Amino acid sequence: MRAALQNRRLWAVLLLAVLVGVVLLLYGPQGGGAPAVRVTLLKVGKADAIVLETGDGVMVLDTGETEDGEELADFLQAQGIARVDLLIITHFDKDHVGGAAALAGRLELGRVLLPDYEGSRPEYRAFLEVLAQKGVSPERLVSPLTLSLGPAQLLVEPAADQPGSGPDAPPAEEDNDLSLVVTVTHGQNRLLFMGDAEGRRISEWLAGPGCAPCDFIKLPHHGRYDPALEELLAAAAPRYAAICCSQKNPAEPQTLALLRQAGIEVYETKDGDITLVSDGQSLKISQ
C-alpha cells in the first residue's frame, strides 16, 4: 500500500515537471534568459502598421491609412490585447497616422509619442480629437528619448530641425524628414525603424546617438530610392530589411538592387505580413 502511494507521488512529481517544462518552453525565458520579443509588420498596402509584443507590453508603431485602423485593432484584439502600452506615430502622413483614430477609439492607450509639429491632414485632426475624448495627452518629442518596454530597450529620435507646435504645418514634401526614428534593442539584437526618412533625416540619423550597426531595418519611405540609402545601409549593415509596400506601389528597382548588392535579405509586405521573433540572441523572420 505504501509502495503504491509512493509510486503515485513519484508519477505526480514527474507529470508536474513535464508540465512546467512545457510552459517554460512556450512562454518562459529564451536565449539566455531574455523573454521573446515579437514584431509584426502588417500587410496594409503602401503604409506602415507595425506591432511589437513583449511579455510585459505592446507597442504600435504607425497605424496605416484610415481603413487600416480597424484591421490593426482586429489583429490586436484577436490576440487578447485590449491595451496599447506605447503608441508611436512617426509623422503625420495619412499612411502612417490614418488608422490612429480608429485604433484609439477601440483600445485603451497608455503612452503616445509624436513628433513636435502640427499636421494639416484630417486623419491627424481626427486622431487628436479621439485622444482628447479619452483624456490622453500625447508627448511631442524635441530630444532623443530612451525607455523600456518589457525586455526591449527603445531609443526614439526626433528630427533635429523641427518647426515646433505652432499653427503652421510644414509643406507635405517635408513631412518625411520630420519622422521619428525608433531603435529597438533586445539582448544582442537591434531593430531599426526609419519612418519615411529621406536624405536630410537620414543624414541626421547618421550623425546622431542611434547610428550603429543593426540586425534588421524597416526601410524608409516604402522602398523609394534615395541617394542617402547607400550610406544608411553601409552604417546600419543589417542582415535583414523589410519594405512596407503593395503590388500597386512596389519598392523601386534601384532600391532593391542596392539591397541585393549589399547582400541583405529583403522582405516586402506586399507578399504578406512579416513576423520577427527575437530571443535576445537569434532573430527569426517569417512571412
ABEGO torsion letter per residue (X at the ends): XAAAAAAAAAAAAAAAAAAAAAAAAAABBBGGGBBBBBBBBBBAEBBBBBBBBBAAEBBBBEAEBAAAAAAAAAAAAAAGBABBABBBBABABAAAAAAAAAAAAABBBBBBBBBBBBBABAAAAAAAAAAAAAGBBBBBBABBBBBBBEABBBBBBBBABBAEABABBBBAAAAAAABBBBBBBBEABBBBBAEABBAAAAAAAAABAABBBBABBBBBGGGBBBAAAAAAAAAAGBABBBBBBBAABBBBAAAAAAAAAAGBBBBBAAAEBBBBBBAGABBBBBX
